[in-house]
Amino acid sequence: MSKNQLTLEDLFATIQDKIARKEKNSYSYELAQKGVEKITRKIGEEAIEVVIAAFINDRKSSKKTRDELIGEVCDLFYHSLVLLAAQDIEYSEILKELNKRNSKKK
C-alpha cells in the first residue's frame, strides 16, 4: 500500500482526534456531540443506501452505479467508525474480534 493511501485505522485515528480535541466545524465531532441516537440513525440510513445501491448496481451495472455503491459503503464505514470512537471502542478491538471469527473458520 502506498504511503499516501488512507487506511480505516488512519481514518479512525483522525475521527478520534477530532472528537477528543472538540474540533469546531468537524462533522465527526458534531455527530459525536449529538450522541448515539443520531449516529445510529445515520448508520441505518447509510446501510439502506448501501442495499439500494447494490441492487441498482446488480441490475444496471455501470461505472456510475459501481461508484455510487462504493461511495455509500464509504459513508457506512465512516459513520460506523464515528460510533466506535463515540463509544470508546478501539479499532484494535474490532480487528481482534474479526481475527477471532476468522480463526474459527479454519
C-alpha positions as CSV (number, residue, x, y, z in Angstrom):
1,M,0.0,0.0,0.0
2,S,1.3,3.4,-0.9
3,K,2.3,5.8,1.9
4,N,-0.4,8.2,0.7
5,Q,-3.2,5.5,1.0
6,L,-5.6,6.2,3.8
7,T,-6.4,3.1,5.9
8,L,-9.5,2.6,8.0
9,E,-7.2,2.7,11.0
10,D,-5.9,6.1,9.9
11,L,-9.4,7.4,9.4
12,F,-10.4,6.1,12.8
13,A,-7.4,7.9,14.4
14,T,-8.4,11.1,12.7
15,I,-12.0,10.8,13.9
16,Q,-10.9,10.0,17.5
17,D,-8.6,13.1,17.4
18,K,-11.3,15.4,16.1
19,I,-13.7,14.2,18.8
20,A,-11.0,14.4,21.6
21,R,-9.9,17.9,20.5
22,K,-13.6,19.0,20.2
23,E,-12.7,20.4,16.8
24,K,-15.1,23.0,15.7
25,N,-16.5,22.6,12.1
26,S,-15.8,18.9,12.3
27,Y,-18.6,16.6,11.2
28,S,-17.2,13.8,13.3
29,Y,-17.2,15.9,16.5
30,E,-20.7,17.3,15.7
31,L,-22.1,13.7,15.3
32,A,-20.4,12.6,18.5
33,Q,-21.9,15.5,20.3
34,K,-25.4,14.7,19.1
35,G,-25.0,11.2,20.6
36,V,-25.6,7.6,19.8
37,E,-29.1,8.1,18.6
38,K,-28.0,10.5,15.8
39,I,-25.0,8.4,14.9
40,T,-27.0,5.1,14.7
41,R,-29.7,6.8,12.6
42,K,-27.0,7.8,10.1
43,I,-25.7,4.3,10.1
44,G,-29.2,2.9,9.4
45,E,-29.7,5.5,6.6
46,E,-26.3,4.6,5.1
47,A,-27.0,0.8,5.4
48,I,-30.2,1.2,3.5
49,E,-28.4,3.3,0.9
50,V,-25.8,0.6,0.5
51,V,-28.5,-2.0,-0.1
52,I,-30.3,0.1,-2.6
53,A,-27.0,1.0,-4.4
54,A,-26.1,-2.7,-4.5
55,F,-29.4,-3.7,-6.1
56,I,-29.2,-0.9,-8.6
57,N,-25.6,-1.9,-9.5
58,D,-26.6,-5.5,-9.8
59,R,-29.3,-4.7,-12.3
60,K,-27.7,-1.9,-14.3
61,S,-24.0,-2.4,-13.7
62,S,-22.1,0.6,-14.9
63,K,-19.2,2.7,-13.7
64,K,-21.7,5.2,-12.3
65,T,-23.7,2.6,-10.3
66,R,-20.5,1.0,-9.1
67,D,-19.1,4.3,-8.0
68,E,-22.3,5.1,-6.1
69,L,-22.1,1.8,-4.3
70,I,-18.5,2.4,-3.3
71,G,-19.5,5.9,-2.0
72,E,-22.3,4.5,0.0
73,V,-20.1,1.8,1.6
74,C,-17.6,4.6,2.4
75,D,-20.3,6.5,4.2
76,L,-21.3,3.4,6.1
77,F,-17.8,2.7,7.2
78,Y,-17.2,6.3,8.2
79,H,-20.3,6.5,10.3
80,S,-19.6,3.1,11.9
81,L,-16.1,4.4,12.9
82,V,-17.7,7.6,14.4
83,L,-19.9,5.3,16.5
84,L,-16.9,3.3,17.7
85,A,-15.0,6.4,18.6
86,A,-18.0,7.9,20.4
87,Q,-18.4,4.6,22.4
88,D,-14.7,4.5,23.3
89,I,-14.2,1.3,21.4
90,E,-10.7,0.9,19.9
91,Y,-10.1,-0.1,16.3
92,S,-7.8,-2.9,17.6
93,E,-10.8,-4.4,19.4
94,I,-12.6,-4.7,16.1
95,L,-9.6,-6.3,14.5
96,K,-9.2,-8.7,17.4
97,E,-12.8,-9.8,17.0
98,L,-12.5,-10.2,13.3
99,N,-9.4,-12.3,13.7
100,K,-11.1,-14.5,16.3
101,R,-14.0,-15.1,14.0
102,N,-11.7,-15.8,11.1
103,S,-9.7,-18.3,13.1
104,K,-12.8,-20.3,13.9
105,K,-13.5,-20.9,10.2
106,K,-10.1,-22.5,9.5
